[in-house]
Amino acid sequence: MKKIFWGVVVILLVLIVAAVVVLGGFLGDIVKKGVETIGPQITKVPVKVDMVNLSLLTGSAAVKGLVIGNPEGYKTPEAISVGTVSIGVNPFSVLSDKIHVRTIQVESPEITFEGGLGGNNLSKILDNLNSANTEEVQKSANTNQVTAAKPARKFQVDDLLITGAKVHVSLTGLGGQEMTLSLPDIHLTDLGKDDAGVTATDLSRRALHEVFTATIKAVSNASTDIPNGANKITKSIGNLFGK
């Protein structure tokens, strides 16, 4: 009887683990659809994801092939592309009102900066994020049954790290001169640590703002390498940060 009992227990455990693994696969598809539906609503540009892998057992996720398009009127096909975004989550927090994200690591994003320092594709997307109504976006997503999350789901992110970023710059003010710059690592901590937490829109807005600021500073530092353009860039940047 003991052998039968433990045999049944083992079988049940195997079935539970299998169910969790399968469920993680289904949730990955749901998250992918959610990103591709809510993303364009808050950025006003196309957002595509190749794949989302989730593991409920380890509380880890990987977003692969994330591409954020450009606003209308820009020539380059995309503003940001990322091969892999690695995420670590406290799995027990998924059912709570505030999801606890331990880590988000964005590896080697390719960023396109097109336009002038006073108006460009990144600043346009940032303006769209700043004007996004998180509550309305979440309610719309729930109505369409893209996600079962409650309106304005909140997050706590302990550690967000962007490494190896490359920026492809095309400045219209300098005849479309192009250059590729490396950005320093961007490291944000304790986002939404208080009881209120932060929304997905807040996280996106904060991360893009840091990328935008780092890009402007990188262009400023590289301006001395552009013949006859250093004074113009330096003056434009001074005006931009003086606003």
SVG drawing of the C-alpha trace seen along z (x, -y; Angstrom):
<svg xmlns="http://www.w3.org/2000/svg" viewBox="-15 -78 52 80">
<polyline fill="none" stroke="black" stroke-width="0.4" points="0.0,0.0 2.9,-2.4 4.4,-1.8 1.0,-2.5 0.6,-5.6 4.0,-7.0 3.5,-6.0 0.3,-8.0 2.0,-11.0 4.9,-10.9 2.5,-10.8 0.5,-13.7 3.6,-15.8 4.7,-15.0 1.3,-16.0 1.3,-19.3 4.8,-20.2 3.7,-19.4 0.6,-21.5 2.6,-24.4 5.0,-24.1 2.2,-24.0 0.4,-26.8 3.5,-28.9 3.5,-28.4 -0.1,-29.6 0.6,-32.6 3.6,-33.5 1.2,-33.8 -1.2,-35.9 1.6,-38.2 2.8,-38.5 -0.7,-39.5 -0.9,-41.9 2.4,-43.6 1.4,-43.9 -2.0,-45.3 -1.3,-47.7 2.1,-48.7 0.8,-50.5 -1.9,-52.2 0.5,-53.9 3.3,-54.6 1.2,-55.3 3.7,-53.2 3.8,-49.6 5.1,-47.1 6.0,-43.6 7.4,-40.6 8.7,-37.4 8.3,-35.2 7.7,-35.3 8.9,-32.4 7.6,-32.1 8.5,-29.7 6.1,-29.7 8.4,-27.4 11.4,-29.8 9.6,-33.1 11.6,-34.0 10.6,-35.3 12.4,-36.1 11.0,-38.5 12.7,-37.9 12.7,-40.0 11.1,-43.2 10.7,-45.9 9.3,-49.3 8.4,-51.1 8.8,-54.8 6.1,-57.4 4.7,-58.4 6.9,-60.7 10.3,-59.1 12.3,-57.1 13.9,-54.4 11.6,-51.4 12.1,-51.1 13.1,-53.2 14.3,-50.4 15.0,-46.7 16.0,-44.3 17.2,-40.8 16.3,-39.6 14.8,-41.1 15.3,-38.9 12.9,-39.3 12.8,-37.8 9.5,-37.9 8.4,-36.7 5.8,-34.2 3.7,-34.5 3.1,-38.2 1.4,-37.5 -1.9,-37.0 -1.6,-40.2 -2.5,-43.8 1.2,-44.6 3.6,-42.3 7.0,-42.2 9.7,-42.2 13.1,-41.4 15.1,-42.1 14.7,-43.4 17.8,-43.2 17.7,-44.7 20.6,-43.3 22.3,-45.2 19.4,-47.3 19.7,-48.9 18.3,-52.4 17.7,-54.8 17.8,-58.6 16.3,-60.3 15.6,-64.0 16.8,-67.1 17.6,-67.7 14.4,-69.8 12.2,-67.1 12.9,-63.5 11.5,-60.0 12.4,-59.2 11.0,-62.5 7.8,-61.9 7.4,-58.4 8.2,-59.9 5.5,-62.6 3.0,-59.8 3.9,-57.9 3.5,-61.1 0.0,-61.7 -1.1,-58.0 -4.1,-57.3 -3.1,-54.1 -6.5,-53.5 -8.3,-53.8 -5.7,-51.5 -6.1,-48.8 -9.9,-49.0 -9.8,-48.7 -7.5,-45.6 -9.8,-44.0 -12.9,-44.6 -11.2,-42.9 -10.2,-40.0 -6.5,-40.4 -5.5,-40.1 -7.3,-39.2 -5.4,-41.8 -7.3,-44.4 -7.2,-48.0 -4.0,-49.9 -2.1,-46.8 0.9,-48.0 4.5,-46.8 7.5,-47.0 10.9,-46.7 13.9,-46.2 16.5,-46.4 16.3,-47.5 19.5,-47.4 20.1,-48.3 23.5,-47.2 25.4,-47.4 23.1,-49.9 24.1,-51.3 22.5,-54.4 22.4,-55.0 22.1,-58.8 21.0,-60.7 20.9,-64.5 18.7,-66.4 20.3,-69.6 23.7,-68.5 22.5,-67.2 21.5,-63.8 25.1,-63.0 25.0,-59.5 27.1,-58.1 26.8,-55.1 27.4,-55.8 27.7,-53.5 25.6,-54.4 26.8,-53.8 24.8,-51.3 21.5,-52.6 20.7,-51.3 17.5,-52.1 16.5,-50.6 13.6,-50.5 10.9,-51.6 7.5,-51.4 8.9,-50.3 6.2,-52.2 2.7,-50.8 1.3,-52.6 3.7,-50.9 4.1,-52.0 2.1,-51.1 3.6,-49.6 3.3,-53.0 5.3,-54.6 8.0,-52.0 8.2,-52.5 8.2,-56.3 11.0,-56.2 13.2,-53.8 12.7,-55.7 13.5,-59.1 16.8,-57.7 17.6,-56.4 16.7,-59.7 18.8,-61.7 21.8,-59.4 21.5,-59.6 21.5,-63.4 24.5,-63.5 26.3,-61.0 25.6,-63.2 26.9,-66.2 30.1,-64.4 30.6,-63.3 29.9,-66.7 33.5,-67.7 34.1,-64.9 31.7,-66.4 33.3,-69.1 31.5,-72.4 28.8,-71.0 30.1,-71.2 28.8,-74.7 25.4,-74.0 24.9,-70.8 26.2,-72.3 23.9,-75.3 20.9,-73.0 21.6,-70.8 22.0,-73.8 18.6,-75.0 17.1,-71.6 18.2,-71.1 17.5,-74.7 13.8,-74.2"/>
</svg>
